[in-house]
Amino acid sequence: MGFFRATTVAAVAVAAASGGWFAAQTSWGAAGHEPRFPQLTMDQLTPAQRPVGEKIMKVSSVGIGGPYNPMIRSPEMAQRMYDLLDYLRWHTSVPTRLNEFAILIQGRLWRSQVEWYAHYPLALKAGLSEQVAADLKANKRPEGMKPDEAAVYDFCMELSTQQAVSDDTFARAKAVLGEQGVVDLTTLTGTYVTVAMLLSVAQEGVPPGKEPPFKAGER
């Protein structure tokens, strides 16, 4: 996920060694509410949680915060999800620009503050235009999409909002991505729905002092 490798391993290691960074994250979540899953620190992890926690720490810009905080409550699931996300983020057949765009689409559909906050800069870095991202955030079909971006947008939107993909949309996605890419894109889409669900249930928010991407009352 976008939390993977968004900072250097060295920076994460410093945060882990200090032990204080995660303690400061207890204010994440819905304002005025106690966190549903109090933020864990590495020192608090059980023997079952520690192996996957150490793996997460090596690649995550938020350590075991964000979706990892609720996820690690189920350590075996967290390990399996980690492996899946590792493939979907770093070994998928889908080009990074399109991969990050697809994640942003789910972030927008779910109004997931953390998904958008984490993946917006990664999508721009991968080559997605600011205008396309801005239109998506404004909840309208982006103008100026490249043909491959339009194919991904239509595929993800149809699958997510209509629970089906038309023959034409499937053919366009297959022409851009190939059969493996269509399968990888579908799996990415579903996986980031799961991530958005975890974030929503846990009421995880953006880091303290940061502006949430989506304002209350926005559609």
Buried (B, 14 or more C-beta within 10 A) or exposed (E): BBBBBBBEEEEBEEBBEEEEBBEEBEEBBEEEEEBEBEBBBBEEBEEBBBEBBEBBBEBBBBBBBBBBBBBBBEBEEBBEBBEBBBEBBEEBBBBBBBBBBBBBBBBBBBBBBBBBBBBBEBBBEBBBBEEBBEBBBEEEEBEEBBEBBBBBBBBBBBBBEEEEBEEEBBEBBBEBBEEEBBBBBBBBBEBBBBBBBBBBEBBBBBBEEEEBBBEEEEE
